[in-house]
């Protein structure tokens, strides 16, 4: 039986890896978005 987990952010069924962010199951794309959004804006790239 196939488990269909929907992304708690974009609502699409997650076919690949399921990530969890703040208790919400989300897809990889949304997870990366959240991780990037939650990071402090510091200069990652050095001049
Ligand atoms: Zn998503």
mmCIF file of the protein (N, C-alpha, C, O) and its ligand, coordinates in Angstrom:
data_MODEL
# 
_entry.id   MODEL 
# 
loop_
_entity.id 
_entity.type 
_entity.pdbx_number_of_molecules 
1 polymer     1 
2 non-polymer 1 
# 
_entity_poly.entity_id                      1 
_entity_poly.type                           'polypeptide(L)' 
_entity_poly.nstd_linkage                   no 
_entity_poly.nstd_monomer                   no 
_entity_poly.pdbx_seq_one_letter_code       
;(UNK)(UNK)(UNK)(UNK)(UNK)(UNK)(UNK)(UNK)(UNK)(UNK)(UNK)(UNK)(UNK)(UNK)(UNK)(UNK)
(UNK)(UNK)(UNK)(UNK)(UNK)(UNK)(UNK)(UNK)(UNK)(UNK)(UNK)(UNK)(UNK)(UNK)(UNK)(UNK)
(UNK)(UNK)(UNK)(UNK)(UNK)(UNK)(UNK)(UNK)(UNK)(UNK)(UNK)(UNK)(UNK)(UNK)(UNK)
;
_entity_poly.pdbx_seq_one_letter_code_can   XXXXXXXXXXXXXXXXXXXXXXXXXXXXXXXXXXXXXXXXXXXXXXX 
_entity_poly.pdbx_strand_id                 A 
# 
loop_
_entity_poly_seq.entity_id 
_entity_poly_seq.num 
_entity_poly_seq.mon_id 
_entity_poly_seq.hetero 
1 1  UNK n 
1 2  UNK n 
1 3  UNK n 
1 4  UNK n 
1 5  UNK n 
1 6  UNK n 
1 7  UNK n 
1 8  UNK n 
1 9  UNK n 
1 10 UNK n 
1 11 UNK n 
1 12 UNK n 
1 13 UNK n 
1 14 UNK n 
1 15 UNK n 
1 16 UNK n 
1 17 UNK n 
1 18 UNK n 
1 19 UNK n 
1 20 UNK n 
1 21 UNK n 
1 22 UNK n 
1 23 UNK n 
1 24 UNK n 
1 25 UNK n 
1 26 UNK n 
1 27 UNK n 
1 28 UNK n 
1 29 UNK n 
1 30 UNK n 
1 31 UNK n 
1 32 UNK n 
1 33 UNK n 
1 34 UNK n 
1 35 UNK n 
1 36 UNK n 
1 37 UNK n 
1 38 UNK n 
1 39 UNK n 
1 40 UNK n 
1 41 UNK n 
1 42 UNK n 
1 43 UNK n 
1 44 UNK n 
1 45 UNK n 
1 46 UNK n 
1 47 UNK n 
# 
loop_
_struct_asym.id 
_struct_asym.entity_id 
A 1 
B 2 
# 
loop_
_chem_comp.id 
_chem_comp.type 
_chem_comp.mon_nstd_flag 
UNK 'L-peptide linking' . 
ZN  non-polymer         . 
# 
_pdbx_entity_nonpoly.entity_id   2 
_pdbx_entity_nonpoly.name        ? 
_pdbx_entity_nonpoly.comp_id     ZN 
# 
_pdbx_nonpoly_scheme.asym_id         B 
_pdbx_nonpoly_scheme.entity_id       2 
_pdbx_nonpoly_scheme.mon_id          ZN 
_pdbx_nonpoly_scheme.ndb_seq_num     1 
_pdbx_nonpoly_scheme.pdb_seq_num     101 
_pdbx_nonpoly_scheme.auth_seq_num    101 
_pdbx_nonpoly_scheme.pdb_mon_id      ZN 
_pdbx_nonpoly_scheme.auth_mon_id     ZN 
_pdbx_nonpoly_scheme.pdb_strand_id   A 
_pdbx_nonpoly_scheme.pdb_ins_code    . 
# 
loop_
_atom_site.group_PDB 
_atom_site.id 
_atom_site.type_symbol 
_atom_site.label_atom_id 
_atom_site.label_alt_id 
_atom_site.label_comp_id 
_atom_site.label_asym_id 
_atom_site.label_entity_id 
_atom_site.label_seq_id 
_atom_site.pdbx_PDB_ins_code 
_atom_site.Cartn_x 
_atom_site.Cartn_y 
_atom_site.Cartn_z 
_atom_site.occupancy 
_atom_site.B_iso_or_equiv 
_atom_site.pdbx_formal_charge 
_atom_site.auth_seq_id 
_atom_site.auth_comp_id 
_atom_site.auth_asym_id 
_atom_site.auth_atom_id 
_atom_site.pdbx_PDB_model_num 
ATOM   1   N  N  . UNK A 1 1  ? 0.852  -1.206 0.000  1.00 0.00 ? 1   UNK A N  1 
ATOM   2   C  CA . UNK A 1 1  ? 0.000  0.000  0.000  1.00 0.00 ? 1   UNK A CA 1 
ATOM   3   C  C  . UNK A 1 1  ? 0.882  1.249  0.000  1.00 0.00 ? 1   UNK A C  1 
ATOM   4   O  O  . UNK A 1 1  ? 1.835  1.376  0.769  1.00 0.00 ? 1   UNK A O  1 
ATOM   5   N  N  . UNK A 1 2  ? 0.533  2.125  -0.863 1.00 0.00 ? 2   UNK A N  1 
ATOM   6   C  CA . UNK A 1 2  ? 1.364  3.314  -1.024 1.00 0.00 ? 2   UNK A CA 1 
ATOM   7   C  C  . UNK A 1 2  ? 0.949  4.399  -0.037 1.00 0.00 ? 2   UNK A C  1 
ATOM   8   O  O  . UNK A 1 2  ? -0.230 4.715  0.123  1.00 0.00 ? 2   UNK A O  1 
ATOM   9   N  N  . UNK A 1 3  ? 1.932  4.939  0.596  1.00 0.00 ? 3   UNK A N  1 
ATOM   10  C  CA . UNK A 1 3  ? 1.633  6.028  1.519  1.00 0.00 ? 3   UNK A CA 1 
ATOM   11  C  C  . UNK A 1 3  ? 1.719  7.350  0.770  1.00 0.00 ? 3   UNK A C  1 
ATOM   12  O  O  . UNK A 1 3  ? 2.717  7.646  0.113  1.00 0.00 ? 3   UNK A O  1 
ATOM   13  N  N  . UNK A 1 4  ? 0.684  8.118  0.878  1.00 0.00 ? 4   UNK A N  1 
ATOM   14  C  CA . UNK A 1 4  ? 0.702  9.414  0.205  1.00 0.00 ? 4   UNK A CA 1 
ATOM   15  C  C  . UNK A 1 4  ? 0.705  10.524 1.238  1.00 0.00 ? 4   UNK A C  1 
ATOM   16  O  O  . UNK A 1 4  ? -0.299 10.831 1.880  1.00 0.00 ? 4   UNK A O  1 
ATOM   17  N  N  . UNK A 1 5  ? 1.860  11.096 1.360  1.00 0.00 ? 5   UNK A N  1 
ATOM   18  C  CA . UNK A 1 5  ? 1.989  12.215 2.299  1.00 0.00 ? 5   UNK A CA 1 
ATOM   19  C  C  . UNK A 1 5  ? 1.992  13.504 1.504  1.00 0.00 ? 5   UNK A C  1 
ATOM   20  O  O  . UNK A 1 5  ? 2.754  13.670 0.552  1.00 0.00 ? 5   UNK A O  1 
ATOM   21  N  N  . UNK A 1 6  ? 1.140  14.394 1.906  1.00 0.00 ? 6   UNK A N  1 
ATOM   22  C  CA . UNK A 1 6  ? 1.102  15.671 1.206  1.00 0.00 ? 6   UNK A CA 1 
ATOM   23  C  C  . UNK A 1 6  ? 1.949  16.701 1.932  1.00 0.00 ? 6   UNK A C  1 
ATOM   24  O  O  . UNK A 1 6  ? 2.031  16.734 3.160  1.00 0.00 ? 6   UNK A O  1 
ATOM   25  N  N  . UNK A 1 7  ? 2.556  17.515 1.140  1.00 0.00 ? 7   UNK A N  1 
ATOM   26  C  CA . UNK A 1 7  ? 3.376  18.577 1.699  1.00 0.00 ? 7   UNK A CA 1 
ATOM   27  C  C  . UNK A 1 7  ? 2.482  19.565 2.446  1.00 0.00 ? 7   UNK A C  1 
ATOM   28  O  O  . UNK A 1 7  ? 1.461  20.015 1.925  1.00 0.00 ? 7   UNK A O  1 
ATOM   29  N  N  . UNK A 1 8  ? 2.880  19.891 3.664  1.00 0.00 ? 8   UNK A N  1 
ATOM   30  C  CA . UNK A 1 8  ? 2.081  20.800 4.474  1.00 0.00 ? 8   UNK A CA 1 
ATOM   31  C  C  . UNK A 1 8  ? 2.199  22.241 4.041  1.00 0.00 ? 8   UNK A C  1 
ATOM   32  O  O  . UNK A 1 8  ? 1.522  23.117 4.578  1.00 0.00 ? 8   UNK A O  1 
ATOM   33  N  N  . UNK A 1 9  ? 3.053  22.486 3.075  1.00 0.00 ? 9   UNK A N  1 
ATOM   34  C  CA . UNK A 1 9  ? 3.251  23.859 2.640  1.00 0.00 ? 9   UNK A CA 1 
ATOM   35  C  C  . UNK A 1 9  ? 2.665  24.106 1.258  1.00 0.00 ? 9   UNK A C  1 
ATOM   36  O  O  . UNK A 1 9  ? 1.858  25.015 1.068  1.00 0.00 ? 9   UNK A O  1 
ATOM   37  N  N  . UNK A 1 10 ? 3.078  23.290 0.298  1.00 0.00 ? 10  UNK A N  1 
ATOM   38  C  CA . UNK A 1 10 ? 2.598  23.499 -1.072 1.00 0.00 ? 10  UNK A CA 1 
ATOM   39  C  C  . UNK A 1 10 ? 1.421  22.588 -1.411 1.00 0.00 ? 10  UNK A C  1 
ATOM   40  O  O  . UNK A 1 10 ? 0.747  22.798 -2.419 1.00 0.00 ? 10  UNK A O  1 
ATOM   41  N  N  . UNK A 1 11 ? 1.166  21.570 -0.569 1.00 0.00 ? 11  UNK A N  1 
ATOM   42  C  CA . UNK A 1 11 ? 0.003  20.724 -0.770 1.00 0.00 ? 11  UNK A CA 1 
ATOM   43  C  C  . UNK A 1 11 ? 0.176  19.624 -1.787 1.00 0.00 ? 11  UNK A C  1 
ATOM   44  O  O  . UNK A 1 11 ? -0.754 18.858 -2.039 1.00 0.00 ? 11  UNK A O  1 
ATOM   45  N  N  . UNK A 1 12 ? 1.350  19.534 -2.375 1.00 0.00 ? 12  UNK A N  1 
ATOM   46  C  CA . UNK A 1 12 ? 1.592  18.487 -3.365 1.00 0.00 ? 12  UNK A CA 1 
ATOM   47  C  C  . UNK A 1 12 ? 1.950  17.183 -2.664 1.00 0.00 ? 12  UNK A C  1 
ATOM   48  O  O  . UNK A 1 12 ? 2.571  17.196 -1.601 1.00 0.00 ? 12  UNK A O  1 
ATOM   49  N  N  . UNK A 1 13 ? 1.562  16.065 -3.255 1.00 0.00 ? 13  UNK A N  1 
ATOM   50  C  CA . UNK A 1 13 ? 1.981  14.774 -2.695 1.00 0.00 ? 13  UNK A CA 1 
ATOM   51  C  C  . UNK A 1 13 ? 3.494  14.624 -2.794 1.00 0.00 ? 13  UNK A C  1 
ATOM   52  O  O  . UNK A 1 13 ? 4.102  14.918 -3.823 1.00 0.00 ? 13  UNK A O  1 
ATOM   53  N  N  . UNK A 1 14 ? 4.073  14.166 -1.716 1.00 0.00 ? 14  UNK A N  1 
ATOM   54  C  CA . UNK A 1 14 ? 5.521  14.023 -1.695 1.00 0.00 ? 14  UNK A CA 1 
ATOM   55  C  C  . UNK A 1 14 ? 5.897  12.644 -2.202 1.00 0.00 ? 14  UNK A C  1 
ATOM   56  O  O  . UNK A 1 14 ? 5.510  11.629 -1.624 1.00 0.00 ? 14  UNK A O  1 
ATOM   57  N  N  . UNK A 1 15 ? 6.648  12.619 -3.277 1.00 0.00 ? 15  UNK A N  1 
ATOM   58  C  CA . UNK A 1 15 ? 7.024  11.339 -3.876 1.00 0.00 ? 15  UNK A CA 1 
ATOM   59  C  C  . UNK A 1 15 ? 8.400  10.897 -3.409 1.00 0.00 ? 15  UNK A C  1 
ATOM   60  O  O  . UNK A 1 15 ? 8.691  9.704  -3.320 1.00 0.00 ? 15  UNK A O  1 
ATOM   61  N  N  . UNK A 1 16 ? 9.225  11.865 -3.117 1.00 0.00 ? 16  UNK A N  1 
ATOM   62  C  CA . UNK A 1 16 ? 10.593 11.534 -2.714 1.00 0.00 ? 16  UNK A CA 1 
ATOM   63  C  C  . UNK A 1 16 ? 10.746 11.536 -1.215 1.00 0.00 ? 16  UNK A C  1 
ATOM   64  O  O  . UNK A 1 16 ? 9.939  10.950 -0.494 1.00 0.00 ? 16  UNK A O  1 
ATOM   65  N  N  . UNK A 1 17 ? 11.765 12.183 -0.760 1.00 0.00 ? 17  UNK A N  1 
ATOM   66  C  CA . UNK A 1 17 ? 12.026 12.247 0.674  1.00 0.00 ? 17  UNK A CA 1 
ATOM   67  C  C  . UNK A 1 17 ? 11.052 13.191 1.365  1.00 0.00 ? 17  UNK A C  1 
ATOM   68  O  O  . UNK A 1 17 ? 10.704 14.252 0.846  1.00 0.00 ? 17  UNK A O  1 
ATOM   69  N  N  . UNK A 1 18 ? 10.621 12.770 2.553  1.00 0.00 ? 18  UNK A N  1 
ATOM   70  C  CA . UNK A 1 18 ? 9.721  13.609 3.336  1.00 0.00 ? 18  UNK A CA 1 
ATOM   71  C  C  . UNK A 1 18 ? 10.518 14.290 4.438  1.00 0.00 ? 18  UNK A C  1 
ATOM   72  O  O  . UNK A 1 18 ? 11.207 13.637 5.221  1.00 0.00 ? 18  UNK A O  1 
ATOM   73  N  N  . UNK A 1 19 ? 10.416 15.564 4.482  1.00 0.00 ? 19  UNK A N  1 
ATOM   74  C  CA . UNK A 1 19 ? 11.120 16.325 5.506  1.00 0.00 ? 19  UNK A CA 1 
ATOM   75  C  C  . UNK A 1 19 ? 10.108 16.847 6.517  1.00 0.00 ? 19  UNK A C  1 
ATOM   76  O  O  . UNK A 1 19 ? 8.912  16.942 6.242  1.00 0.00 ? 19  UNK A O  1 
ATOM   77  N  N  . UNK A 1 20 ? 10.623 17.180 7.687  1.00 0.00 ? 20  UNK A N  1 
ATOM   78  C  CA . UNK A 1 20 ? 9.741  17.714 8.708  1.00 0.00 ? 20  UNK A CA 1 
ATOM   79  C  C  . UNK A 1 20 ? 10.298 19.015 9.222  1.00 0.00 ? 20  UNK A C  1 
ATOM   80  O  O  . UNK A 1 20 ? 11.471 19.118 9.583  1.00 0.00 ? 20  UNK A O  1 
ATOM   81  N  N  . UNK A 1 21 ? 9.444  19.993 9.245  1.00 0.00 ? 21  UNK A N  1 
ATOM   82  C  CA . UNK A 1 21 ? 9.871  21.300 9.719  1.00 0.00 ? 21  UNK A CA 1 
ATOM   83  C  C  . UNK A 1 21 ? 8.810  21.841 10.663 1.00 0.00 ? 21  UNK A C  1 
ATOM   84  O  O  . UNK A 1 21 ? 7.670  22.073 10.260 1.00 0.00 ? 21  UNK A O  1 
ATOM   85  N  N  . UNK A 1 22 ? 9.185  22.040 11.910 1.00 0.00 ? 22  UNK A N  1 
ATOM   86  C  CA . UNK A 1 22 ? 8.262  22.517 12.934 1.00 0.00 ? 22  UNK A CA 1 
ATOM   87  C  C  . UNK A 1 22 ? 7.021  21.636 13.022 1.00 0.00 ? 22  UNK A C  1 
ATOM   88  O  O  . UNK A 1 22 ? 5.904  22.130 13.173 1.00 0.00 ? 22  UNK A O  1 
ATOM   89  N  N  . UNK A 1 23 ? 7.232  20.321 12.925 1.00 0.00 ? 23  UNK A N  1 
ATOM   90  C  CA . UNK A 1 23 ? 6.125  19.385 13.072 1.00 0.00 ? 23  UNK A CA 1 
ATOM   91  C  C  . UNK A 1 23 ? 5.272  19.220 11.831 1.00 0.00 ? 23  UNK A C  1 
ATOM   92  O  O  . UNK A 1 23 ? 4.268  18.509 11.857 1.00 0.00 ? 23  UNK A O  1 
ATOM   93  N  N  . UNK A 1 24 ? 5.662  19.870 10.740 1.00 0.00 ? 24  UNK A N  1 
ATOM   94  C  CA . UNK A 1 24 ? 4.887  19.772 9.510  1.00 0.00 ? 24  UNK A CA 1 
ATOM   95  C  C  . UNK A 1 24 ? 5.682  18.994 8.474  1.00 0.00 ? 24  UNK A C  1 
ATOM   96  O  O  . UNK A 1 24 ? 6.856  19.276 8.233  1.00 0.00 ? 24  UNK A O  1 
ATOM   97  N  N  . UNK A 1 25 ? 5.031  18.013 7.865  1.00 0.00 ? 25  UNK A N  1 
ATOM   98  C  CA . UNK A 1 25 ? 5.681  17.236 6.824  1.00 0.00 ? 25  UNK A CA 1 
ATOM   99  C  C  . UNK A 1 25 ? 5.696  18.044 5.536  1.00 0.00 ? 25  UNK A C  1 
ATOM   100 O  O  . UNK A 1 25 ? 4.655  18.483 5.046  1.00 0.00 ? 25  UNK A O  1 
ATOM   101 N  N  . UNK A 1 26 ? 6.857  18.226 5.015  1.00 0.00 ? 26  UNK A N  1 
ATOM   102 C  CA . UNK A 1 26 ? 6.966  19.016 3.794  1.00 0.00 ? 26  UNK A CA 1 
ATOM   103 C  C  . UNK A 1 26 ? 7.907  18.355 2.810  1.00 0.00 ? 26  UNK A C  1 
ATOM   104 O  O  . UNK A 1 26 ? 8.691  17.478 3.172  1.00 0.00 ? 26  UNK A O  1 
ATOM   105 N  N  . UNK A 1 27 ? 7.820  18.783 1.565  1.00 0.00 ? 27  UNK A N  1 
ATOM   106 C  CA . UNK A 1 27 ? 8.666  18.209 0.518  1.00 0.00 ? 27  UNK A CA 1 
ATOM   107 C  C  . UNK A 1 27 ? 10.052 18.859 0.546  1.00 0.00 ? 27  UNK A C  1 
ATOM   108 O  O  . UNK A 1 27 ? 10.306 19.812 1.283  1.00 0.00 ? 27  UNK A O  1 
ATOM   109 N  N  . UNK A 1 28 ? 10.910 18.318 -0.265 1.00 0.00 ? 28  UNK A N  1 
ATOM   110 C  CA . UNK A 1 28 ? 12.298 18.783 -0.242 1.00 0.00 ? 28  UNK A CA 1 
ATOM   111 C  C  . UNK A 1 28 ? 12.406 20.255 -0.636 1.00 0.00 ? 28  UNK A C  1 
ATOM   112 O  O  . UNK A 1 28 ? 13.143 21.024 -0.020 1.00 0.00 ? 28  UNK A O  1 
ATOM   113 N  N  . UNK A 1 29 ? 11.664 20.626 -1.664 1.00 0.00 ? 29  UNK A N  1 
ATOM   114 C  CA . UNK A 1 29 ? 11.728 22.005 -2.138 1.00 0.00 ? 29  UNK A CA 1 
ATOM   115 C  C  . UNK A 1 29 ? 11.335 22.983 -1.038 1.00 0.00 ? 29  UNK A C  1 
ATOM   116 O  O  . UNK A 1 29 ? 12.014 23.981 -0.797 1.00 0.00 ? 29  UNK A O  1 
ATOM   117 N  N  . UNK A 1 30 ? 10.218 22.670 -0.374 1.00 0.00 ? 30  UNK A N  1 
ATOM   118 C  CA . UNK A 1 30 ? 9.732  23.552 0.679  1.00 0.00 ? 30  UNK A CA 1 
ATOM   119 C  C  . UNK A 1 30 ? 10.680 23.531 1.871  1.00 0.00 ? 30  UNK A C  1 
ATOM   120 O  O  . UNK A 1 30 ? 10.884 24.546 2.537  1.00 0.00 ? 30  UNK A O  1 
ATOM   121 N  N  . UNK A 1 31 ? 11.253 22.362 2.128  1.00 0.00 ? 31  UNK A N  1 
ATOM   122 C  CA . UNK A 1 31 ? 12.184 22.257 3.245  1.00 0.00 ? 31  UNK A CA 1 
ATOM   123 C  C  . UNK A 1 31 ? 13.395 23.156 3.017  1.00 0.00 ? 31  UNK A C  1 
ATOM   124 O  O  . UNK A 1 31 ? 13.832 23.879 3.912  1.00 0.00 ? 31  UNK A O  1 
ATOM   125 N  N  . UNK A 1 32 ? 13.914 23.092 1.821  1.00 0.00 ? 32  UNK A N  1 
ATOM   126 C  CA . UNK A 1 32 ? 15.069 23.928 1.510  1.00 0.00 ? 32  UNK A CA 1 
ATOM   127 C  C  . UNK A 1 32 ? 14.696 25.412 1.621  1.00 0.00 ? 32  UNK A C  1 
ATOM   128 O  O  . UNK A 1 32 ? 15.474 26.234 2.106  1.00 0.00 ? 32  UNK A O  1 
ATOM   129 N  N  . UNK A 1 33 ? 13.489 25.722 1.158  1.00 0.00 ? 33  UNK A N  1 
ATOM   130 C  CA . UNK A 1 33 ? 13.014 27.099 1.277  1.00 0.00 ? 33  UNK A CA 1 
ATOM   131 C  C  . UNK A 1 33 ? 12.982 27.539 2.729  1.00 0.00 ? 33  UNK A C  1 
ATOM   132 O  O  . UNK A 1 33 ? 13.431 28.631 3.075  1.00 0.00 ? 33  UNK A O  1 
ATOM   133 N  N  . UNK A 1 34 ? 12.436 26.659 3.579  1.00 0.00 ? 34  UNK A N  1 
ATOM   134 C  CA . UNK A 1 34 ? 12.306 26.994 4.995  1.00 0.00 ? 34  UNK A CA 1 
ATOM   135 C  C  . UNK A 1 34 ? 13.669 27.133 5.647  1.00 0.00 ? 34  UNK A C  1 
ATOM   136 O  O  . UNK A 1 34 ? 13.900 28.044 6.442  1.00 0.00 ? 34  UNK A O  1 
ATOM   137 N  N  . UNK A 1 35 ? 14.552 26.238 5.311  1.00 0.00 ? 35  UNK A N  1 
ATOM   138 C  CA . UNK A 1 35 ? 15.890 26.278 5.904  1.00 0.00 ? 35  UNK A CA 1 
ATOM   139 C  C  . UNK A 1 35 ? 16.604 27.563 5.510  1.00 0.00 ? 35  UNK A C  1 
ATOM   140 O  O  . UNK A 1 35 ? 17.237 28.217 6.339  1.00 0.00 ? 35  UNK A O  1 
ATOM   141 N  N  . UNK A 1 36 ? 16.493 27.909 4.252  1.00 0.00 ? 36  UNK A N  1 
ATOM   142 C  CA . UNK A 1 36 ? 17.139 29.128 3.778  1.00 0.00 ? 36  UNK A CA 1 
ATOM   143 C  C  . UNK A 1 36 ? 16.489 30.346 4.423  1.00 0.00 ? 36  UNK A C  1 
ATOM   144 O  O  . UNK A 1 36 ? 17.170 31.294 4.813  1.00 0.00 ? 36  UNK A O  1 
ATOM   145 N  N  . UNK A 1 37 ? 15.158 30.307 4.531  1.00 0.00 ? 37  UNK A N  1 
ATOM   146 C  CA . UNK A 1 37 ? 14.423 31.443 5.092  1.00 0.00 ? 37  UNK A CA 1 
ATOM   147 C  C  . UNK A 1 37 ? 14.698 31.610 6.581  1.00 0.00 ? 37  UNK A C  1 
ATOM   148 O  O  . UNK A 1 37 ? 14.666 32.721 7.111  1.00 0.00 ? 37  UNK A O  1 
ATOM   149 N  N  . UNK A 1 38 ? 14.969 30.484 7.251  1.00 0.00 ? 38  UNK A N  1 
ATOM   150 C  CA . UNK A 1 38 ? 15.157 30.547 8.702  1.00 0.00 ? 38  UNK A CA 1 
ATOM   151 C  C  . UNK A 1 38 ? 16.589 30.890 9.079  1.00 0.00 ? 38  UNK A C  1 
ATOM   152 O  O  . UNK A 1 38 ? 16.894 31.166 10.239 1.00 0.00 ? 38  UNK A O  1 
ATOM   153 N  N  . UNK A 1 39 ? 17.446 30.869 8.094  1.00 0.00 ? 39  UNK A N  1 
ATOM   154 C  CA . UNK A 1 39 ? 18.833 31.199 8.400  1.00 0.00 ? 39  UNK A CA 1 
ATOM   155 C  C  . UNK A 1 39 ? 19.041 32.698 8.454  1.00 0.00 ? 39  UNK A C  1 
ATOM   156 O  O  . UNK A 1 39 ? 18.457 33.448 7.672  1.00 0.00 ? 39  UNK A O  1 
ATOM   157 N  N  . UNK A 1 40 ? 19.862 33.121 9.369  1.00 0.00 ? 40  UNK A N  1 
ATOM   158 C  CA . UNK A 1 40 ? 20.169 34.548 9.420  1.00 0.00 ? 40  UNK A CA 1 
ATOM   159 C  C  . UNK A 1 40 ? 20.909 34.979 8.164  1.00 0.00 ? 40  UNK A C  1 
ATOM   160 O  O  . UNK A 1 40 ? 21.740 34.257 7.612  1.00 0.00 ? 40  UNK A O  1 
ATOM   161 N  N  . UNK A 1 41 ? 20.573 36.173 7.745  1.00 0.00 ? 41  UNK A N  1 
ATOM   162 C  CA . UNK A 1 41 ? 21.213 36.637 6.522  1.00 0.00 ? 41  UNK A CA 1 
ATOM   163 C  C  . UNK A 1 41 ? 22.623 37.128 6.829  1.00 0.00 ? 41  UNK A C  1 
ATOM   164 O  O  . UNK A 1 41 ? 22.846 38.278 7.206  1.00 0.00 ? 41  UNK A O  1 
ATOM   165 N  N  . UNK A 1 42 ? 23.540 36.225 6.654  1.00 0.00 ? 42  UNK A N  1 
ATOM   166 C  CA . UNK A 1 42 ? 24.927 36.607 6.862  1.00 0.00 ? 42  UNK A CA 1 
ATOM   167 C  C  . UNK A 1 42 ? 25.668 36.410 5.550  1.00 0.00 ? 42  UNK A C  1 
ATOM   168 O  O  . UNK A 1 42 ? 25.192 35.736 4.636  1.00 0.00 ? 42  UNK A O  1 
ATOM   169 N  N  . UNK A 1 43 ? 26.782 36.982 5.490  1.00 0.00 ? 43  UNK A N  1 
ATOM   170 C  CA . UNK A 1 43 ? 27.542 36.865 4.251  1.00 0.00 ? 43  UNK A CA 1 
ATOM   171 C  C  . UNK A 1 43 ? 28.200 35.486 4.166  1.00 0.00 ? 43  UNK A C  1 
ATOM   172 O  O  . UNK A 1 43 ? 29.236 35.233 4.781  1.00 0.00 ? 43  UNK A O  1 
ATOM   173 N  N  . UNK A 1 44 ? 27.584 34.624 3.408  1.00 0.00 ? 44  UNK A N  1 
ATOM   174 C  CA . UNK A 1 44 ? 28.145 33.281 3.249  1.00 0.00 ? 44  UNK A CA 1 
ATOM   175 C  C  . UNK A 1 44 ? 29.316 33.330 2.270  1.00 0.00 ? 44  UNK A C  1 
ATOM   176 O  O  . UNK A 1 44 ? 30.282 32.573 2.365  1.00 0.00 ? 44  UNK A O  1 
ATOM   177 N  N  . UNK A 1 45 ? 29.182 34.243 1.343  1.00 0.00 ? 45  UNK A N  1 
ATOM   178 C  CA . UNK A 1 45 ? 30.248 34.345 0.345  1.00 0.00 ? 45  UNK A CA 1 
ATOM   179 C  C  . UNK A 1 45 ? 31.223 35.457 0.727  1.00 0.00 ? 45  UNK A C  1 
ATOM   180 O  O  . UNK A 1 45 ? 30.843 36.589 1.024  1.00 0.00 ? 45  UNK A O  1 
ATOM   181 N  N  . UNK A 1 46 ? 32.431 35.095 0.704  1.00 0.00 ? 46  UNK A N  1 
ATOM   182 C  CA . UNK A 1 46 ? 33.444 36.110 1.031  1.00 0.00 ? 46  UNK A CA 1 
ATOM   183 C  C  . UNK A 1 46 ? 33.894 36.819 -0.229 1.00 0.00 ? 46  UNK A C  1 
ATOM   184 O  O  . UNK A 1 46 ? 33.977 36.230 -1.307 1.00 0.00 ? 46  UNK A O  1 
ATOM   185 N  N  . UNK A 1 47 ? 34.172 38.049 -0.071 1.00 0.00 ? 47  UNK A N  1 
ATOM   186 C  CA . UNK A 1 47 ? 34.644 38.796 -1.227 1.00 0.00 ? 47  UNK A CA 1 
ATOM   187 C  C  . UNK A 1 47 ? 36.127 38.538 -1.450 1.00 0.00 ? 47  UNK A C  1 
ATOM   188 O  O  . UNK A 1 47 ? 36.715 39.083 -2.385 1.00 0.00 ? 47  UNK A O  1 
HETATM 189 ZN ZN . ZN  B 2 .  ? 6.150  21.454 -0.752 1.00 0.00 ? 101 ZN  A ZN 1 
# 
